[in-house]
Amino acid sequence: MKVEFDRDTCIGMFQCVAEWDGFEEDTDAGKAILVDGEARSASNRSSGQSPREDGEEGVVVREVPEDEELDAKFAARTCPVDAIAVYDEDGERLVP
């Protein structure tokens, strides 16, 4: 499972930080940070995600350890602006 985080969409409510240790607060920027996230490229893009197109800046991805999957899903569900998307191994969007 992997998480995609659109930092440009983030409004800094930090609800994701409360749900999963994979996110941290960047109080200087007023946005969350996806820990160990890498800039998304065409090679690591999931198929079929229309809101996040190739070349869009600010989108980072990270693989989610199996024991953290539930927390990652909760983090995505609590985001008020849907800046976090969760995909399974087949590229199917699970959340939101």
C-alpha positions in Angstrom: 0.0 0.0 0.0 1.1 3.5 -0.6 0.2 7.1 0.3 0.2 10.1 -2.0 0.2 13.5 -0.3 -0.5 16.7 -2.2 1.3 19.3 0.0 0.0 22.2 -2.2 -3.5 21.2 -1.2 -2.8 20.8 2.5 -4.2 23.6 4.7 -2.3 22.7 7.8 -5.1 21.4 10.1 -2.6 18.6 11.1 -5.4 16.1 11.7 -3.2 13.6 9.8 -0.4 14.1 12.2 -2.7 13.0 15.1 -3.7 9.8 13.3 -0.4 8.5 11.8 3.3 9.0 12.7 4.0 9.1 8.9 3.1 12.8 9.0 4.8 15.6 10.9 4.0 19.3 11.4 5.9 21.9 9.5 4.7 24.9 11.5 6.9 27.3 9.6 5.1 26.5 6.3 1.8 25.8 8.0 1.6 22.4 6.3 2.1 18.7 7.1 5.1 16.7 5.9 5.0 13.1 4.7 8.0 11.6 6.4 10.3 9.7 4.0 8.1 10.8 1.1 9.6 11.1 -2.4 8.5 13.4 -5.2 6.1 11.5 -7.4 7.3 10.7 -11.0 5.6 9.0 -13.9 7.3 5.7 -12.8 5.8 5.7 -9.3 2.3 7.1 -10.3 -0.7 5.0 -9.6 -3.0 4.4 -12.6 -6.3 6.2 -12.9 -5.9 9.0 -10.3 -7.3 12.0 -12.2 -6.9 14.6 -9.5 -3.1 14.3 -9.4 -1.7 14.5 -12.9 1.9 14.0 -14.1 4.1 16.9 -13.4 2.0 18.4 -10.6 4.4 19.8 -8.1 4.1 19.2 -4.3 2.9 15.6 -4.6 5.0 13.0 -2.7 4.5 9.3 -2.2 5.5 6.8 0.4 5.1 3.0 0.8 3.2 2.2 4.0 4.5 -0.6 6.3 1.8 -3.3 6.8 1.5 -2.6 10.5 0.8 1.1 9.8 -1.9 0.7 7.1 -4.9 1.3 9.3 -3.3 4.5 10.7 -2.5 5.8 7.2 -6.1 5.2 6.1 -7.3 7.1 9.1 -4.9 10.0 8.3 -6.3 10.2 4.8 -9.9 10.1 6.0 -9.4 12.9 8.5 -7.9 15.3 5.9 -10.6 18.0 5.4 -9.3 18.8 1.8 -8.5 15.3 0.6 -4.8 16.1 0.2 -4.0 12.4 1.1 -4.8 9.5 -1.1 -4.2 5.8 -0.2 -3.7 3.2 -3.0 -3.4 -0.6 -2.7 -0.8 -2.7 -4.5 -2.8 -2.9 -7.7 -3.1 0.9 -7.9 -6.7 1.0 -6.8 -7.6 4.1 -4.8 -8.9 3.1 -1.3 -9.2 6.5 0.4 -10.7 9.1 -0.1 
